[in-house]
Amino acid sequence: MSIDAAQAFRKQVNGNQALETEVRSCVRQDGSLDVDAVVTLGKQRGFNIEAADLVALFGANDDELSDFELELVSAGLPTQCNGGMQGMS
């Protein structure tokens, strides 16, 4: 698990309209977020991240979420790891 890589990917996404659009395309028709697709986008850009990294990053509660990240959370990105990885894919 690489929280540092997930944080670096998060920083790259925030403020990059083209990349934000790509991440938005990972929201399924039912409104849930395809976390695996977001991981794939990160890996395509050289970030060694896993779904657990994203869950841990957004569940840390140590940083304020951007408006874009709030959209992702409302689309189903889990904010706590307490329930395990159920519903991630």
Secondary structure, 3 states (H helix, E strand, C coil): CCHHHHHHHHHHHCCCHHHHHHHHCCECCCCCECHHHHHHHHHHCCCCCCHHHHHHHHHCCCCCCCHHHHHHHHCCCCCCCCCCCCCCC
